[in-house]
Amino acid sequence: MERIPFHGGRCYACGAAAVGLRDRRPEGGDLEAACRRHADPTIPTYEACIFCDAPVRAGSLVIDGEFAHKKCLKEESR
């Protein structure tokens, strides 16, 4: 199974803090951020850089609640 990047945000259904994803494609939607109650636990997620979608580690930058690698931010700022 592929790993899906996860950036956080708010749940598509109730607006609570998101902790995972929900596949709404069968309903005509998309993969959307979801809270613990609405998330599908079978979809693996990881915290990802907002610029390159690669996994981030502890100590990465946090920009408006989303993660970024220092190197990616530096390249985007050029």
PDB file with SEQRES, HELIX, SHEET and CRYST1 records, atoms N, CA, C and O in Angstrom:
SEQRES   1 A   78  MET GLU ARG ILE PRO PHE HIS GLY GLY ARG CYS TYR ALA          
SEQRES   2 A   78  CYS GLY ALA ALA ALA VAL GLY LEU ARG ASP ARG ARG PRO          
SEQRES   3 A   78  GLU GLY GLY ASP LEU GLU ALA ALA CYS ARG ARG HIS ALA          
SEQRES   4 A   78  ASP PRO THR ILE PRO THR TYR GLU ALA CYS ILE PHE CYS          
SEQRES   5 A   78  ASP ALA PRO VAL ARG ALA GLY SER LEU VAL ILE ASP GLY          
SEQRES   6 A   78  GLU PHE ALA HIS LYS LYS CYS LEU LYS GLU GLU SER ARG          
HELIX    1 AA1 ARG A   25  GLU A   27  5                                   3    
HELIX    2 AA2 LYS A   70  GLU A   76  1                                   7    
SHEET    1 AA1 2 ILE A   4  PHE A   6  0                                        
SHEET    2 AA1 2 THR A  45  GLU A  47  1                                        
SHEET    1 AA2 2 GLY A  20  ASP A  23  0                                        
SHEET    2 AA2 2 LEU A  31  ALA A  34 -1                                        
SHEET    1 AA3 2 LEU A  61  ILE A  63  0                                        
SHEET    2 AA3 2 GLU A  66  ALA A  68 -1                                        
CRYST1    1.000    1.000    1.000  90.00  90.00  90.00 P 1           1          
ATOM      1  N   MET A   1       0.851  -1.186   0.000  1.00  0.00           N  
ATOM      2  CA  MET A   1       0.000   0.000   0.000  1.00  0.00           C  
ATOM      3  C   MET A   1       0.889   1.240   0.000  1.00  0.00           C  
ATOM      4  O   MET A   1       1.896   1.286   0.707  1.00  0.00           O  
ATOM      5  N   GLU A   2       0.517   2.244  -0.793  1.00  0.00           N  
ATOM      6  CA  GLU A   2       1.313   3.467  -0.855  1.00  0.00           C  
ATOM      7  C   GLU A   2       1.125   4.299   0.412  1.00  0.00           C  
ATOM      8  O   GLU A   2       0.100   4.204   1.088  1.00  0.00           O  
ATOM      9  N   ARG A   3       2.116   5.101   0.716  1.00  0.00           N  
ATOM     10  CA  ARG A   3       2.016   6.002   1.861  1.00  0.00           C  
ATOM     11  C   ARG A   3       1.533   7.353   1.370  1.00  0.00           C  
ATOM     12  O   ARG A   3       2.012   7.867   0.359  1.00  0.00           O  
ATOM     13  N   ILE A   4       0.600   7.912   2.078  1.00  0.00           N  
ATOM     14  CA  ILE A   4      -0.012   9.181   1.698  1.00  0.00           C  
ATOM     15  C   ILE A   4       0.525  10.282   2.598  1.00  0.00           C  
ATOM     16  O   ILE A   4       0.498  10.130   3.819  1.00  0.00           O  
ATOM     17  N   PRO A   5       1.014  11.387   2.037  1.00  0.00           N  
ATOM     18  CA  PRO A   5       1.458  12.484   2.903  1.00  0.00           C  
ATOM     19  C   PRO A   5       0.284  13.105   3.639  1.00  0.00           C  
ATOM     20  O   PRO A   5      -0.846  13.102   3.150  1.00  0.00           O  
ATOM     21  N   PHE A   6       0.560  13.625   4.796  1.00  0.00           N  
ATOM     22  CA  PHE A   6      -0.482  14.212   5.612  1.00  0.00           C  
ATOM     23  C   PHE A   6      -0.009  15.556   6.126  1.00  0.00           C  
ATOM     24  O   PHE A   6       1.060  15.646   6.729  1.00  0.00           O  
ATOM     25  N   HIS A   7      -0.787  16.601   5.900  1.00  0.00           N  
ATOM     26  CA  HIS A   7      -0.398  17.947   6.307  1.00  0.00           C  
ATOM     27  C   HIS A   7      -1.200  18.481   7.479  1.00  0.00           C  
ATOM     28  O   HIS A   7      -0.901  19.569   7.970  1.00  0.00           O  
ATOM     29  N   GLY A   8      -2.195  17.765   7.939  1.00  0.00           N  
ATOM     30  CA  GLY A   8      -3.004  18.245   9.055  1.00  0.00           C  
ATOM     31  C   GLY A   8      -4.166  19.087   8.578  1.00  0.00           C  
ATOM     32  O   GLY A   8      -4.679  18.875   7.479  1.00  0.00           O  
ATOM     33  N   GLY A   9      -4.579  20.022   9.378  1.00  0.00           N  
ATOM     34  CA  GLY A   9      -5.706  20.872   9.023  1.00  0.00           C  
ATOM     35  C   GLY A   9      -6.935  20.496   9.809  1.00  0.00           C  
ATOM     36  O   GLY A   9      -6.841  20.043  10.950  1.00  0.00           O  
ATOM     37  N   ARG A  10      -8.075  20.681   9.206  1.00  0.00           N  
ATOM     38  CA  ARG A  10      -9.362  20.437   9.860  1.00  0.00           C  
ATOM     39  C   ARG A  10     -10.118  19.314   9.162  1.00  0.00           C  
ATOM     40  O   ARG A  10      -9.958  19.101   7.960  1.00  0.00           O  
ATOM     41  N   CYS A  11     -10.925  18.612   9.905  1.00  0.00           N  
ATOM     42  CA  CYS A  11     -11.720  17.497   9.394  1.00  0.00           C  
ATOM     43  C   CYS A  11     -12.736  17.986   8.368  1.00  0.00           C  
ATOM     44  O   CYS A  11     -13.385  19.013   8.565  1.00  0.00           O  
ATOM     45  N   TYR A  12     -12.868  17.245   7.278  1.00  0.00           N  
ATOM     46  CA  TYR A  12     -13.823  17.588   6.228  1.00  0.00           C  
ATOM     47  C   TYR A  12     -15.269  17.535   6.738  1.00  0.00           C  
ATOM     48  O   TYR A  12     -16.131  18.242   6.217  1.00  0.00           O  
ATOM     49  N   ALA A  13     -15.537  16.711   7.744  1.00  0.00           N  
ATOM     50  CA  ALA A  13     -16.915  16.482   8.183  1.00  0.00           C  
ATOM     51  C   ALA A  13     -17.359  17.389   9.327  1.00  0.00           C  
ATOM     52  O   ALA A  13     -18.484  17.889   9.330  1.00  0.00           O  
ATOM     53  N   CYS A  14     -16.462  17.600  10.308  1.00  0.00           N  
ATOM     54  CA  CYS A  14     -16.908  18.312  11.499  1.00  0.00           C  
ATOM     55  C   CYS A  14     -16.035  19.491  11.895  1.00  0.00           C  
ATOM     56  O   CYS A  14     -16.392  20.231  12.812  1.00  0.00           O  
ATOM     57  N   GLY A  15     -14.909  19.689  11.235  1.00  0.00           N  
ATOM     58  CA  GLY A  15     -14.053  20.834  11.527  1.00  0.00           C  
ATOM     59  C   GLY A  15     -13.098  20.638  12.693  1.00  0.00           C  
ATOM     60  O   GLY A  15     -12.362  21.563  13.037  1.00  0.00           O  
ATOM     61  N   ALA A  16     -13.087  19.459  13.311  1.00  0.00           N  
ATOM     62  CA  ALA A  16     -12.147  19.182  14.405  1.00  0.00           C  
ATOM     63  C   ALA A  16     -10.733  19.043  13.835  1.00  0.00           C  
ATOM     64  O   ALA A  16     -10.564  18.913  12.622  1.00  0.00           O  
ATOM     65  N   ALA A  17      -9.723  19.069  14.702  1.00  0.00           N  
ATOM     66  CA  ALA A  17      -8.343  18.911  14.255  1.00  0.00           C  
ATOM     67  C   ALA A  17      -8.169  17.559  13.557  1.00  0.00           C  
ATOM     68  O   ALA A  17      -8.601  16.526  14.070  1.00  0.00           O  
ATOM     69  N   ALA A  18      -7.536  17.578  12.392  1.00  0.00           N  
ATOM     70  CA  ALA A  18      -7.355  16.354  11.614  1.00  0.00           C  
ATOM     71  C   ALA A  18      -6.178  15.534  12.129  1.00  0.00           C  
ATOM     72  O   ALA A  18      -5.153  16.081  12.536  1.00  0.00           O  
ATOM     73  N   VAL A  19      -6.343  14.213  12.103  1.00  0.00           N  
ATOM     74  CA  VAL A  19      -5.275  13.300  12.504  1.00  0.00           C  
ATOM     75  C   VAL A  19      -4.995  12.254  11.433  1.00  0.00           C  
ATOM     76  O   VAL A  19      -4.065  11.461  11.581  1.00  0.00           O  
ATOM     77  N   GLY A  20      -5.770  12.235  10.372  1.00  0.00           N  
ATOM     78  CA  GLY A  20      -5.608  11.239   9.321  1.00  0.00           C  
ATOM     79  C   GLY A  20      -6.378  11.633   8.077  1.00  0.00           C  
ATOM     80  O   GLY A  20      -6.694  12.804   7.867  1.00  0.00           O  
ATOM     81  N   LEU A  21      -6.677  10.635   7.252  1.00  0.00           N  
ATOM     82  CA  LEU A  21      -7.351  10.875   5.977  1.00  0.00           C  
ATOM     83  C   LEU A  21      -8.595  10.017   5.831  1.00  0.00           C  
ATOM     84  O   LEU A  21      -8.753   9.009   6.520  1.00  0.00           O  
ATOM     85  N   ARG A  22      -9.464  10.419   4.940  1.00  0.00           N  
ATOM     86  CA  ARG A  22     -10.642   9.639   4.577  1.00  0.00           C  
ATOM     87  C   ARG A  22     -10.728   9.635   3.060  1.00  0.00           C  
ATOM     88  O   ARG A  22     -10.622  10.687   2.430  1.00  0.00           O  
ATOM     89  N   ASP A  23     -10.918   8.460   2.467  1.00  0.00           N  
ATOM     90  CA  ASP A  23     -11.048   8.346   1.016  1.00  0.00           C  
ATOM     91  C   ASP A  23     -12.505   8.580   0.645  1.00  0.00           C  
ATOM     92  O   ASP A  23     -13.355   7.719   0.871  1.00  0.00           O  
ATOM     93  N   ARG A  24     -12.789   9.739   0.080  1.00  0.00           N  
ATOM     94  CA  ARG A  24     -14.158  10.078  -0.291  1.00  0.00           C  
ATOM     95  C   ARG A  24     -14.368   9.951  -1.801  1.00  0.00           C  
ATOM     96  O   ARG A  24     -15.383  10.410  -2.325  1.00  0.00           O  
ATOM     97  N   ARG A  25     -13.412   9.327  -2.505  1.00  0.00           N  
ATOM     98  CA  ARG A  25     -13.556   9.173  -3.955  1.00  0.00           C  
ATOM     99  C   ARG A  25     -14.787   8.361  -4.354  1.00  0.00           C  
ATOM    100  O   ARG A  25     -15.426   8.698  -5.351  1.00  0.00           O  
ATOM    101  N   PRO A  26     -15.149   7.296  -3.612  1.00  0.00           N  
ATOM    102  CA  PRO A  26     -16.374   6.570  -3.995  1.00  0.00           C  
ATOM    103  C   PRO A  26     -17.623   7.462  -3.921  1.00  0.00           C  
ATOM    104  O   PRO A  26     -18.618   7.192  -4.595  1.00  0.00           O  
ATOM    105  N   GLU A  27     -17.571   8.511  -3.113  1.00  0.00           N  
ATOM    106  CA  GLU A  27     -18.698   9.431  -2.976  1.00  0.00           C  
ATOM    107  C   GLU A  27     -18.584  10.605  -3.957  1.00  0.00           C  
ATOM    108  O   GLU A  27     -19.400  11.526  -3.923  1.00  0.00           O  
ATOM    109  N   GLY A  28     -17.578  10.568  -4.821  1.00  0.00           N  
ATOM    110  CA  GLY A  28     -17.366  11.658  -5.763  1.00  0.00           C  
ATOM    111  C   GLY A  28     -16.454  12.737  -5.218  1.00  0.00           C  
ATOM    112  O   GLY A  28     -16.380  13.830  -5.779  1.00  0.00           O  
ATOM    113  N   GLY A  29     -15.749  12.440  -4.117  1.00  0.00           N  
ATOM    114  CA  GLY A  29     -14.848  13.419  -3.507  1.00  0.00           C  
ATOM    115  C   GLY A  29     -13.392  13.117  -3.786  1.00  0.00           C  
ATOM    116  O   GLY A  29     -13.025  12.753  -4.903  1.00  0.00           O  
ATOM    117  N   ASP A  30     -12.570  13.269  -2.774  1.00  0.00           N  
ATOM    118  CA  ASP A  30     -11.129  13.085  -2.896  1.00  0.00           C  
ATOM    119  C   ASP A  30     -10.627  12.548  -1.568  1.00  0.00           C  
ATOM    120  O   ASP A  30     -11.425  12.295  -0.665  1.00  0.00           O  
ATOM    121  N   LEU A  31      -9.316  12.368  -1.432  1.00  0.00           N  
ATOM    122  CA  LEU A  31      -8.740  12.063  -0.126  1.00  0.00           C  
ATOM    123  C   LEU A  31      -8.778  13.348   0.674  1.00  0.00           C  
ATOM    124  O   LEU A  31      -8.251  14.369   0.230  1.00  0.00           O  
ATOM    125  N   GLU A  32      -9.389  13.317   1.840  1.00  0.00           N  
ATOM    126  CA  GLU A  32      -9.537  14.542   2.619  1.00  0.00           C  
ATOM    127  C   GLU A  32      -9.076  14.323   4.052  1.00  0.00           C  
ATOM    128  O   GLU A  32      -9.148  13.213   4.580  1.00  0.00           O  
ATOM    129  N   ALA A  33      -8.601  15.398   4.673  1.00  0.00           N  
ATOM    130  CA  ALA A  33      -8.183  15.348   6.070  1.00  0.00           C  
ATOM    131  C   ALA A  33      -9.396  15.047   6.941  1.00  0.00           C  
ATOM    132  O   ALA A  33     -10.503  15.512   6.669  1.00  0.00           O  
ATOM    133  N   ALA A  34      -9.168  14.251   8.005  1.00  0.00           N  
ATOM    134  CA  ALA A  34     -10.270  13.858   8.875  1.00  0.00           C  
ATOM    135  C   ALA A  34      -9.808  13.750  10.327  1.00  0.00           C  
ATOM    136  O   ALA A  34      -8.637  13.487  10.600  1.00  0.00           O  
ATOM    137  N   CYS A  35     -10.739  13.956  11.246  1.00  0.00           N  
ATOM    138  CA  CYS A  35     -10.448  13.812  12.678  1.00  0.00           C  
ATOM    139  C   CYS A  35     -10.384  12.328  13.039  1.00  0.00           C  
ATOM    140  O   CYS A  35     -10.610  11.467  12.189  1.00  0.00           O  
ATOM    141  N   ARG A  36     -10.081  12.039  14.283  1.00  0.00           N  
ATOM    142  CA  ARG A  36      -9.962  10.649  14.733  1.00  0.00           C  
ATOM    143  C   ARG A  36     -11.253   9.864  14.481  1.00  0.00           C  
ATOM    144  O   ARG A  36     -11.198   8.694  14.105  1.00  0.00           O  
ATOM    145  N   ARG A  37     -12.393  10.486  14.682  1.00  0.00           N  
ATOM    146  CA  ARG A  37     -13.678   9.808  14.498  1.00  0.00           C  
ATOM    147  C   ARG A  37     -13.980   9.518  13.030  1.00  0.00           C  
ATOM    148  O   ARG A  37     -14.551   8.473  12.719  1.00  0.00           O  
ATOM    149  N   HIS A  38     -13.608  10.428  12.117  1.00  0.00           N  
ATOM    150  CA  HIS A  38     -13.947  10.273  10.707  1.00  0.00           C  
ATOM    151  C   HIS A  38     -12.817   9.699   9.842  1.00  0.00           C  
ATOM    152  O   HIS A  38     -13.049   9.369   8.679  1.00  0.00           O  
ATOM    153  N   ALA A  39     -11.609   9.573  10.383  1.00  0.00           N  
ATOM    154  CA  ALA A  39     -10.472   9.078   9.589  1.00  0.00           C  
ATOM    155  C   ALA A  39     -10.573   7.575   9.350  1.00  0.00           C  
ATOM    156  O   ALA A  39     -11.135   6.842  10.165  1.00  0.00           O  
ATOM    157  N   ASP A  40     -10.034   7.134   8.245  1.00  0.00           N  
ATOM    158  CA  ASP A  40      -9.967   5.714   7.916  1.00  0.00           C  
ATOM    159  C   ASP A  40      -8.621   5.186   8.393  1.00  0.00           C  
ATOM    160  O   ASP A  40      -7.590   5.562   7.835  1.00  0.00           O  
ATOM    161  N   PRO A  41      -8.600   4.323   9.413  1.00  0.00           N  
ATOM    162  CA  PRO A  41      -7.314   3.851   9.965  1.00  0.00           C  
ATOM    163  C   PRO A  41      -6.514   2.966   9.015  1.00  0.00           C  
ATOM    164  O   PRO A  41      -5.345   2.685   9.280  1.00  0.00           O  
ATOM    165  N   THR A  42      -7.120   2.520   7.913  1.00  0.00           N  
ATOM    166  CA  THR A  42      -6.386   1.671   6.969  1.00  0.00           C  
ATOM    167  C   THR A  42      -5.544   2.477   5.990  1.00  0.00           C  
ATOM    168  O   THR A  42      -4.759   1.900   5.236  1.00  0.00           O  
ATOM    169  N   ILE A  43      -5.693   3.814   5.987  1.00  0.00           N  
ATOM    170  CA  ILE A  43      -4.889   4.660   5.098  1.00  0.00           C  
ATOM    171  C   ILE A  43      -3.671   5.143   5.870  1.00  0.00           C  
ATOM    172  O   ILE A  43      -3.804   5.982   6.761  1.00  0.00           O  
ATOM    173  N   PRO A  44      -2.473   4.627   5.544  1.00  0.00           N  
ATOM    174  CA  PRO A  44      -1.266   5.060   6.260  1.00  0.00           C  
ATOM    175  C   PRO A  44      -0.902   6.492   5.907  1.00  0.00           C  
ATOM    176  O   PRO A  44      -0.964   6.880   4.740  1.00  0.00           O  
ATOM    177  N   THR A  45      -0.526   7.274   6.897  1.00  0.00           N  
ATOM    178  CA  THR A  45      -0.153   8.667   6.672  1.00  0.00           C  
ATOM    179  C   THR A  45       1.183   8.963   7.332  1.00  0.00           C  
ATOM    180  O   THR A  45       1.653   8.196   8.172  1.00  0.00           O  
ATOM    181  N   TYR A  46       1.785  10.066   6.953  1.00  0.00           N  
ATOM    182  CA  TYR A  46       2.998  10.548   7.606  1.00  0.00           C  
ATOM    183  C   TYR A  46       3.030  12.056   7.497  1.00  0.00           C  
ATOM    184  O   TYR A  46       2.464  12.629   6.566  1.00  0.00           O  
ATOM    185  N   GLU A  47       3.687  12.698   8.443  1.00  0.00           N  
ATOM    186  CA  GLU A  47       3.848  14.150   8.379  1.00  0.00           C  
ATOM    187  C   GLU A  47       4.774  14.451   7.212  1.00  0.00           C  
ATOM    188  O   GLU A  47       5.829  13.829   7.085  1.00  0.00           O  
ATOM    189  N   ALA A  48       4.395  15.399   6.356  1.00  0.00           N  
ATOM    190  CA  ALA A  48       5.128  15.650   5.126  1.00  0.00           C  
ATOM    191  C   ALA A  48       5.452  17.131   4.949  1.00  0.00           C  
ATOM    192  O   ALA A  48       4.741  18.004   5.445  1.00  0.00           O  
ATOM    193  N   CYS A  49       6.533  17.387   4.236  1.00  0.00           N  
ATOM    194  CA  CYS A  49       6.953  18.741   3.882  1.00  0.00           C  
ATOM    195  C   CYS A  49       5.940  19.337   2.902  1.00  0.00           C  
ATOM    196  O   CYS A  49       5.523  18.664   1.959  1.00  0.00           O  
ATOM    197  N   ILE A  50       5.542  20.594   3.119  1.00  0.00           N  
ATOM    198  CA  ILE A  50       4.559  21.215   2.234  1.00  0.00           C  
ATOM    199  C   ILE A  50       5.119  21.500   0.840  1.00  0.00           C  
ATOM    200  O   ILE A  50       4.352  21.749  -0.091  1.00  0.00           O  
ATOM    201  N   PHE A  51       6.439  21.468   0.684  1.00  0.00           N  
ATOM    202  CA  PHE A  51       7.049  21.763  -0.616  1.00  0.00           C  
ATOM    203  C   PHE A  51       7.359  20.508  -1.425  1.00  0.00           C  
ATOM    204  O   PHE A  51       7.148  20.493  -2.638  1.00  0.00           O  
ATOM    205  N   CYS A  52       7.865  19.436  -0.766  1.00  0.00           N  
ATOM    206  CA  CYS A  52       8.298  18.262  -1.530  1.00  0.00           C  
ATOM    207  C   CYS A  52       7.528  16.987  -1.192  1.00  0.00           C  
ATOM    208  O   CYS A  52       7.752  15.962  -1.835  1.00  0.00           O  
ATOM    209  N   ASP A  53       6.635  17.015  -0.213  1.00  0.00           N  
ATOM    210  CA  ASP A  53       5.834  15.864   0.226  1.00  0.00           C  
ATOM    211  C   ASP A  53       6.656  14.713   0.809  1.00  0.00           C  
ATOM    212  O   ASP A  53       6.113  13.632   1.032  1.00  0.00           O  
ATOM    213  N   ALA A  54       7.941  14.917   1.058  1.00  0.00           N  
ATOM    214  CA  ALA A  54       8.758  13.888   1.696  1.00  0.00           C  
ATOM    215  C   ALA A  54       8.514  13.917   3.210  1.00  0.00           C  
ATOM    216  O   ALA A  54       8.154  14.961   3.754  1.00  0.00           O  
ATOM    217  N   PRO A  55       8.705  12.794   3.889  1.00  0.00           N  
ATOM    218  CA  PRO A  55       8.500  12.767   5.337  1.00  0.00           C  
ATOM    219  C   PRO A  55       9.403  13.767   6.060  1.00  0.00           C  
ATOM    220  O   PRO A  55      10.521  14.038   5.623  1.00  0.00           O  
ATOM    221  N   VAL A  56       8.908  14.303   7.155  1.00  0.00           N  
ATOM    222  CA  VAL A  56       9.693  15.225   7.973  1.00  0.00           C  
ATOM    223  C   VAL A  56      10.002  14.580   9.319  1.00  0.00           C  
ATOM    224  O   VAL A  56       9.305  13.667   9.763  1.00  0.00           O  
ATOM    225  N   ARG A  57      11.042  15.064   9.945  1.00  0.00           N  
ATOM    226  CA  ARG A  57      11.448  14.562  11.253  1.00  0.00           C  
ATOM    227  C   ARG A  57      11.215  15.631  12.300  1.00  0.00           C  
ATOM    228  O   ARG A  57      10.950  16.790  11.980  1.00  0.00           O  
ATOM    229  N   ALA A  58      11.318  15.229  13.540  1.00  0.00           N  
ATOM    230  CA  ALA A  58      11.221  16.187  14.643  1.00  0.00           C  
ATOM    231  C   ALA A  58      12.285  17.261  14.437  1.00  0.00           C  
ATOM    232  O   ALA A  58      13.408  16.958  14.034  1.00  0.00           O  
ATOM    233  N   GLY A  59      11.936  18.499  14.708  1.00  0.00           N  
ATOM    234  CA  GLY A  59      12.881  19.589  14.525  1.00  0.00           C  
ATOM    235  C   GLY A  59      12.747  20.308  13.200  1.00  0.00           C  
ATOM    236  O   GLY A  59      13.442  21.295  12.957  1.00  0.00           O  
ATOM    237  N   SER A  60      11.860  19.824  12.334  1.00  0.00           N  
ATOM    238  CA  SER A  60      11.629  20.516  11.071  1.00  0.00           C  
ATOM    239  C   SER A  60      10.878  21.817  11.347  1.00  0.00           C  
ATOM    240  O   SER A  60      10.295  21.995  12.416  1.00  0.00           O  
ATOM    241  N   LEU A  61      10.900  22.702  10.394  1.00  0.00           N  
ATOM    242  CA  LEU A  61      10.201  23.976  10.542  1.00  0.00           C  
ATOM    243  C   LEU A  61       8.699  23.772  10.508  1.00  0.00           C  
ATOM    244  O   LEU A  61       8.201  22.865   9.841  1.00  0.00           O  
ATOM    245  N   VAL A  62       7.979  24.619  11.229  1.00  0.00           N  
ATOM    246  CA  VAL A  62       6.526  24.612  11.178  1.00  0.00           C  
ATOM    247  C   VAL A  62       6.091  25.984  10.688  1.00  0.00           C  
ATOM    248  O   VAL A  62       6.389  27.003  11.311  1.00  0.00           O  
ATOM    249  N   ILE A  63       5.373  26.000   9.549  1.00  0.00           N  
ATOM    250  CA  ILE A  63       4.918  27.247   8.932  1.00  0.00           C  
ATOM    251  C   ILE A  63       3.397  27.202   8.877  1.00  0.00           C  
ATOM    252  O   ILE A  63       2.817  26.377   8.170  1.00  0.00           O  
ATOM    253  N   ASP A  64       2.761  28.085   9.619  1.00  0.00           N  
ATOM    254  CA  ASP A  64       1.294  28.126   9.675  1.00  0.00           C  
ATOM    255  C   ASP A  64       0.694  26.752   9.961  1.00  0.00           C  
ATOM    256  O   ASP A  64      -0.316  26.381   9.363  1.00  0.00           O  
ATOM    257  N   GLY A  65       1.303  26.002  10.862  1.00  0.00           N  
ATOM    258  CA  GLY A  65       0.782  24.698  11.261  1.00  0.00           C  
ATOM    259  C   GLY A  65       1.158  23.557  10.340  1.00  0.00           C  
ATOM    260  O   GLY A  65       0.740  22.423  10.577  1.00  0.00           O  
ATOM    261  N   GLU A  66       1.938  23.818   9.290  1.00  0.00           N  
ATOM    262  CA  GLU A  66       2.360  22.762   8.382  1.00  0.00           C  
ATOM    263  C   GLU A  66       3.879  22.650   8.407  1.00  0.00           C  
ATOM    264  O   GLU A  66       4.574  23.624   8.697  1.00  0.00           O  
ATOM    265  N   PHE A  67       4.392  21.457   8.102  1.00  0.00           N  
ATOM    266  CA  PHE A  67       5.820  21.188   8.198  1.00  0.00           C  
ATOM    267  C   PHE A  67       6.565  21.516   6.917  1.00  0.00           C  
ATOM    268  O   PHE A  67       6.011  21.442   5.820  1.00  0.00           O  
ATOM    269  N   ALA A  68       7.838  21.882   7.074  1.00  0.00           N  
ATOM    270  CA  ALA A  68       8.704  22.153   5.925  1.00  0.00           C  
ATOM    271  C   ALA A  68      10.138  21.799   6.286  1.00  0.00           C  
ATOM    272  O   ALA A  68      10.570  21.992   7.422  1.00  0.00           O  
ATOM    273  N   HIS A  69      10.868  21.278   5.308  1.00  0.00           N  
ATOM    274  CA  HIS A  69      12.306  21.074   5.480  1.00  0.00           C  
ATOM    275  C   HIS A  69      12.988  22.433   5.344  1.00  0.00           C  
ATOM    276  O   HIS A  69      12.561  23.260   4.539  1.00  0.00           O  
ATOM    277  N   LYS A  70      14.025  22.667   6.111  1.00  0.00           N  
ATOM    278  CA  LYS A  70      14.752  23.940   6.017  1.00  0.00           C  
ATOM    279  C   LYS A  70      15.300  24.144   4.613  1.00  0.00           C  
ATOM    280  O   LYS A  70      15.261  25.252   4.077  1.00  0.00           O  
ATOM    281  N   LYS A  71      15.811  23.071   4.021  1.00  0.00           N  
ATOM    282  CA  LYS A  71      16.383  23.147   2.670  1.00  0.00           C  
ATOM    283  C   LYS A  71      15.299  23.528   1.644  1.00  0.00           C  
ATOM    284  O   LYS A  71      15.544  24.354   0.765  1.00  0.00           O  
ATOM    285  N   CYS A  72      14.118  22.933   1.756  1.00  0.00           N  
ATOM    286  CA  CYS A  72      13.036  23.231   0.813  1.00  0.00           C  
ATOM    287  C   CYS A  72      12.582  24.682   0.944  1.00  0.00           C  
ATOM    288  O   CYS A  72      12.335  25.351  -0.060  1.00  0.00           O  
ATOM    289  N   LEU A  73      12.472  25.166   2.173  1.00  0.00           N  
ATOM    290  CA  LEU A  73      12.064  26.554   2.388  1.00  0.00           C  
ATOM    291  C   LEU A  73      13.092  27.509   1.802  1.00  0.00           C  
ATOM    292  O   LEU A  73      12.734  28.522   1.202  1.00  0.00           O  
ATOM    293  N   LYS A  74      14.358  27.189   1.975  1.00  0.00           N  
ATOM    294  CA  LYS A  74      15.431  28.033   1.440  1.00  0.00           C  
ATOM    295  C   LYS A  74      15.356  28.089  -0.079  1.00  0.00           C  
ATOM    296  O   LYS A  74      15.524  29.156  -0.670  1.00  0.00           O  
ATOM    297  N   GLU A  75      15.102  26.938  -0.720  1.00  0.00           N  
ATOM    298  CA  GLU A  75      14.994  26.898  -2.182  1.00  0.00           C  
ATOM    299  C   GLU A  75      13.754  27.649  -2.680  1.00  0.00           C  
ATOM    300  O   GLU A  75      13.809  28.311  -3.717  1.00  0.00           O  
ATOM    301  N   GLU A  76      12.642  27.551  -1.951  1.00  0.00           N  
ATOM    302  CA  GLU A  76      11.419  28.269  -2.335  1.00  0.00           C  
ATOM    303  C   GLU A  76      11.553  29.768  -2.175  1.00  0.00           C  
ATOM    304  O   GLU A  76      10.890  30.536  -2.872  1.00  0.00           O  
ATOM    305  N   SER A  77      12.415  30.188  -1.249  1.00  0.00           N  
ATOM    306  CA  SER A  77      12.582  31.615  -0.959  1.00  0.00           C  
ATOM    307  C   SER A  77      13.469  32.316  -1.971  1.00  0.00           C  
ATOM    308  O   SER A  77      13.563  33.543  -1.941  1.00  0.00           O  
ATOM    309  N   ARG A  78      14.111  31.604  -2.848  1.00  0.00           N  
ATOM    310  CA  ARG A  78      15.004  32.211  -3.849  1.00  0.00           C  
ATOM    311  C   ARG A  78      14.247  32.952  -4.884  1.00  0.00           C  
ATOM    312  O   ARG A  78      14.845  33.521  -5.797  1.00  0.00           O  
TER     313      ARG A  78                                                      
END                                                                             
